[in-house]
Amino acid sequence: MSAMSNARWLTLSQASRIILQLISLTILSRLLPPSEYGLLAMATVATNFAFLLRDMGTGAAVVQKENLTEQTTSTVFWLNMAMGLGLTLALVLASPFLAAYFRIDRLAPVLCLLSIVFPITSASAVHQSLVERRSGFKTLARIEIVSSVVGLTVAITLAYLGYGVYSLVWNSLISAALSSTQLWLASPWRPKKIWSVPELRSLWGFSGNLTGFNFINFFARNADSMVIGRVLGSVQLGIYGQAYKVMMFPLQSMSYVAGRALFPVMSRQQAERDKMAHLYFRALAMIATLTAPMMAGLWVLREPFVAIALGKQWAQVPIVLAWLAPVGFLQSLISTTGSVFMSTGRTDLMMRLGLLGSVLQVSSFFIGVNWGIEGVAACYLIANILNGLPHFYYATRELHTTLAALLRVIWQPVMFSMVMVAVIYPLFNVLSNGGQAPLTILIAVTVTGVVIYGALTMMFSKAVVQSCKQMIGMKAG
């Protein structure tokens, strides 16, 4: 199966996930106060860290490995199960200390309940890797959509009944359980009583560096929650967390799709770097074409969007979004370099670049918190700009191409987005000053922006338009 076919099914899955997230934002943000989201964000810091240890990068190694044996898959399965159970026990024991760090007693029981997710997901990690290895993304799309829909339904019901933060916790647990069950049904492979230390050692060169990168990336991505939660409290963290969640939409949609679609295909083309470069640049062009106008439009329309999607209690979110919208675009591009480093087996380089990014981002949080959550967001933007250049330089070098070639791929979407903003921003001001309702402003400005950007893309970026047609199953030309 081709990367384009993979991307088609992953796009369907992610589009469904984004729609569900928007429904979640719109409904749950009105049922739950910022403090509940802040409490979950604190718990997520610990659970995200634990997820890094769940498979130690062995899942990706199963996908990347050229010759896969039963010894490898069964050994990885039992390793995952041991890690999943161990992480549950570790989180339960650590929960009182984490609650003391954040100064919120309610955090401990939330962490204990969330910890159950680890053995559940560990039980199906190898099954998911095997489905991805054979590019079974149609099956994965179905599994992810069903699990997300049921999980969200449970969350909304419990929130309406007054369960507070536990409605969000049960969302995670139900989704994980359904996903794991479906993966077992979808994959015919079953673990055998095999444990091979030599197999683990053979995987460690790849998975060890990948785990190191994931650890580093964890601290870079969660240091803001740890700093804000400790210094500014759960309410400010909840506000920042909602803005961050909106910013992550392009990263979760476009880049997530590209990364998962490209990795198994590029891993089979390791000896043909010119083909890998062509495939990567094609994906990058599509991502930039979609995320550049999305985040530019969000920057212009952040106030009416938040008013409609979240409600009045989240009035501080647009201030943070002003800085995080451009971060969303930058990260949608930077994150794609991971597929390059993983498919070429250069997880060692990936880890070193992750260390550089971690230093830049964590430093930005400690500096920015002196000016509140807006200061954190502003410094985070600066850190991402500095972090992007070395990632792109080394990614193009691994593909035996140049940074200039990469810039030629993304300059048009950036320029078209700037033209779009130059037109819609005055329109936004006119409608806002005229006292128009937020929904009217959102619709009018969005339609205008889509027409302008779409016309420029159709006229000057025909290769990208052709790729988009192919991805949705239409004939090119």
N, C-alpha and C positions, 0 to 999 in steps of 0.2 A: 504494500500500500504506500502511496506517495505522501510526501509532506503536505501537499495541498489537500489531499483527501483526509489526512489526519486533522488538518486545521479546520476543515469543514465541520467535522463532528465536534471537535473541541470548541469551536465557535458557537455551535448550537448549545452546548453544555454551559459555556460561560455566559452567553446571552441570557439563558434561563436563570443562571445564578445572579446576574446583575439585576434582572427584573425582580427576582425574589428579594434581593438586598434592598432595592428601592421600596418594595412593599413593606419590608421590615422597618426601614427607616421611617417611612410615612406613618405606619400604625404603631409600632413599638415605641417610637420616640414620643408619642403622645400618651402612651400608657405608662411609661417608665420615666422617672426623673433623671437628670444628669448624674446624680450620685450613684445610681444603680449601674449605669454604664461605666462610671469610674471604678466601681468595685470589681466589675468583670475585667476591666483593663488591667487592674492590679493582679488578679488571678491569672490572666492570660500571660503576663510576664513569666510566671513560673511554669505554666503548662507549655508555652512555646519553647522554653529552655529544655524541658523534659523531652519534647518531641525530637529535638536534635539527637538525643541519645537512643531513640526508639529503634533505629535500624543501623546506626553508625555509617550511613552512606551506602550500605550494602544493596539497597533496593535499586539505586541507580547503577551500581556495578553489575547487577543481574541483567539490566537492559543493555549496558555497554559491552559486556564480555562477548567475545566472538564465538567461543566454544563453551557452551553451557552444559554442565553435567548434573546428574541427580545428586551427587555429593555436594555440589555447590548450593543448589536450591534447598535441600533438606537442612544443611548446616545453617544456612542463613535463616530459615524458618525458626529453628530452635533457639538461635541467638536472639531473634526478634521477640519471641515469647518470653524468654528469660529477662530481657531488658524491659519489656512491657510490665511484667509483674513487679520487677524491682523498682521501676519508676513510680508505680502506684504506692508501694510501701514507702519510698523516699519522700514523696509529696505529703503523704499523711503525717509522717514524722516531722517534716519541715514546716507544716502549716501553722503551728503556733508561733514559730519564730518569724515567719513572713508576715503574719498578722501584727506582730509587735513592731516590725520594721515600718510598716505602713500606718501603724497606730489605729487599726480598725479590727476589732475583735470578730466582726462578721465574716472576715475573709477566710478564716480557718475552715469552717464547714463547707464553704463554697469550693475551696481547693480540694478538700477530701472527696467531695462528690465528683468534681471534674476529673480527678485522678483515675477514675474507672475507665475513662476513654482509652487509656494506653494499652492494656491487654486486648481490648476490643479491636483496635486498629492494627496492633502488632500481628494478630492472628491472620490478617488478610494482606499484609504488606507484600509478601512474595507473590501471591496471586495477582495483585495489581501490577507488579513489575512484569510478570509473565504476559499479562494481557497487553501491556504497553509495548513489550518487546516485539510482539507480533502485530503491532499497530492496530489493536482491537479497540479503537477509540469510539466506534459506534456503540459498543457494549458499555464502555466507561461513561459515555454521555448519558445513556439511559439510567445507569446506576446512580450517577451524581444528581440527575434531575429528580428522580423519585425520592432519594434520601433527603434532598434539600426541601422539597415541597412538604413532605411529611413533618420534617423537623420544624419548619417555620409555622406550620399549622398548630403544632403542639405549643410552640413558644407564644403565639398570639393568644391561644386559648388560656394558657396559664397566666399570662400577663393580665388579661381581662379579669381573671378570677382573683387577682391580687397577690400572685406569688413572687412579684418583684424580680430580683436578679436570678432567681432559680428558674424562671421561664427561659432565660438565655442559656443557663447551664443545661437544662433538659433538651434544648434545641441541639446542642453539641452531642449529647449522649445518644439521643434517638437517631440523629443523622449518621453517627459513626456505626451504630449497631446495624442499621439497615444497609449501609454501604458494605460493611464487612460480610454480612450474610449473602448479599447479592454477588459479591466477588467470588465467594466459595462456590456458589451455584454456577457462575459463569465460566470458571476455570476448572478443567478436568484434573489438574494436578493435585495430588495429595501428598503430604509430607511422609517421609519414611524415617525409621529410627536410625539415622545416620548423623554422625558428628565427626567432622574432619578438620583438625587444626591446620594441616597444610593448605586446605582450601581457603580458610580464613586469612592465612598469611599471604596467599596469592592475590586476594582481593584488597589487602590493606594498602598497597601502594596507591590505588585509585580511591578507595572509600575512606582511608585515613585522612588524606588531604582534603577530600570533600567534607568530611566531618569537621575538620579544623576550620574550613571556610564557613560552614554553617554555624559553628560556635561564634566565630568572629562576627558574622553577619547578624546573629541573634543580638549580641550586645549593641551593635550599631542601630538595629531597628527597635530595640526595646529600652534603650537607655533613656529616651525621652519620657516614657511612661514611669520609669523608676525615679527620674529626677523630678518630674512634675508632681507625681503622686506623693513623694516625700516632702517637697518644698512647698507646693501650692495647694495640695489636697485633692480629694476625690471629685469635687464639683468641677474644678478647672481641668482636671484630667479627663473627665467625661466630655467636656466641651471640645478639648483638643482632640480626643479620640474620635469624636464624630466627624470633625473636619478631616482628620487623617484617613478615616474610612472612606469618605467621599473622594479624597485625593487618590486612593488606592484603586479606584474603579478601572482606570486604563491599564494599570499594572496587572490587575487580576484578570482582566479580559483579554487585551491584545497580547501582552508579553507572556502571560501564562500560557495562552494558546500556542504562541510561536515556539516557546521553549519546549513544551511537551511534544509538539508536532515535529520539530526539527531534530531533537536529540536522537531518537532511534534511527532516523533516516541518515543523518550526518555521521552517526557512529559506524554505519555500514560503508561510508565513503571516505574513510580516513586516509586512504592512499591517493585520493584525487582532490587536492586542495582547491583547484580552480572550480570544480563543481560545488564544493562546499561553500566557497565564497559567493558564487552566483546565487545559490539557494539562500544563504544568509542575507545578502543584500536585498534580495527580492522580499523576504519576510520583513526586514527592517523598513523598507520603503512603505509597505502596507501599514505597519505599526505607526510610523510617523504620520502617514496620511490620515489616519483615524484619530490618533491621540492629540496631535497638535491643535486641530480646531476644537476638539472636545474640551481640552483644558483652557484654551483661550476663551471659548464661550463661557465656561464655568467662571473664569476670572471676572468677566463682564457681568454675568447674571447671578453671582453668588448670593446677593441679598434676596431677590425674589425666589430663587431656588430653595434656599434654606427656610424662608417664610412658608413656602408651600409644602416642602417635604418634611420638615422637622417641627415647625411651629414656633410660637413666640418665646418659649423658654430657652431656645437655642440661639438667641440674638447675637451672641459673641462669636458664633461659628464663622460668619462671613469675614471677620477680621483676620482670623487664622487662615482661611481659605485663600485670601489674597496672596499669601506667600506660598502656600502648599500647592496651588494649581500649577505653577511652573515646575515644581518639584515632581509632580505626577508625570508630566511630559518627559522630563529628564530620566526618571527612573524607569519609565516604560522602554526607553532605549538602552540604558545601561544594563538592565537586568538580562537582556538578550545575550550579552557576552558570555554568560554562564554556559549556554548551550555550546558555544565554540570551544571553551576550555575543557568542558566535560567530554565532548565528542572526540577531541584530539588527545585526550588522556592527560591534559595539562592541569590537573586539579591542584598541583603544587603552585603554579603561577596564580591560579584562581584564589588560593588561600592567601598568598602574599598581597595580592591586590585587595582582598577583603580586609586584611589587617590595616592597610593604608586607609581604606574607606572608613573603617571603624574608628581609627584615631581621629580622623577629620570630623565625623559625625558626633561622636561622644563629646569631643571638645566643644563642638558648636552648642550642644545642649547645656553644658555647664556654664558657658558664657551667656547664652541667650536667656536662661531662666531668671537672670537678674532684671530682665524687662518683662517678665510674665510670659504667658503662652505665646503672645505675638512675637516676642523676642526669640523664643525657641524656634518658631517657624521660620523667621527671617534668617537666622544663623544656619538653620538646616538647609535652606536654599543655597547659601554660599558654599556650604560643605559639599553639596551634590554637584555643583558646577566644577569645583576643584577635583572631585572624585571621577568625573566622567572621562576626562582626557586620557589618563593612563589606561583605563579599561579599554577604550576604543583603540588606542595605539597598539596594545599588546594583542587584542583580538584580531585586528587586521594583519598583524605580523604573523600570527599563527596560521592565518588563511593565505599567506604569501601574497598579500595585496597591500594597499596603502591607506593611510588616514584620509588622504585627499579623495580617494575613491569612495570612502564611506560618506564624506561630507557632500559629495555630489548626489548621493542617494537621498539625503534628508533635507537639503536646503529649500527645495520647492515647497513642501508642506509648511515649513516654518514661515517662508515668505508669504504664502497664500493666507496663512492664519493672521499674519500682521495686517495684511490688506483687509481681511474680514473685520478685525477689531477696529481698524480705522473707520469703517463704515458703521458698524453696529453700536459702537460706544456712544457717539452723538445721538443716535436714535434712542438708546437706552435712557440717556439723560433727558431727552425731550419728553418721553413717555412718563418717566419718574416725576419730573417737575410738573407735568400736567395732571398728576393725581390719579393716573391709571392704576387699576388693581394689579397686584403681583402676577396673577395668572395671565392677564392680558399682556403685560410686559414680557413675561417669559415666552409666550407663544409667538408674539410678533417679532421679537428680536431673534429668537431661535430660527424661525422660518426664513427671515432675511439672511441670517448668517449661513444657513444651509444652502440657500440659493447662490450666494456669492461664492462660497468656498467650492461648492459642487461645480459651478460653471468654470472656475479657474482650473480645477482638477481635470474635468472632462476635456478642456481645450489643450492643456499643456502637460498632463501626466497620463498619457494613454496607456503606457506599460502597466502602471498601477491599476488603472481601471480594468485592463484585461485580466490581471491577476485576481482582482476581486470577483470578476465574472466567473472565472474558473473555479474559485473557491466555493461559490454558491451553486455550482453545477451548470452554469450557462456556457454556451459555446463562445469562445473568444472570436473577436473580429466582427 
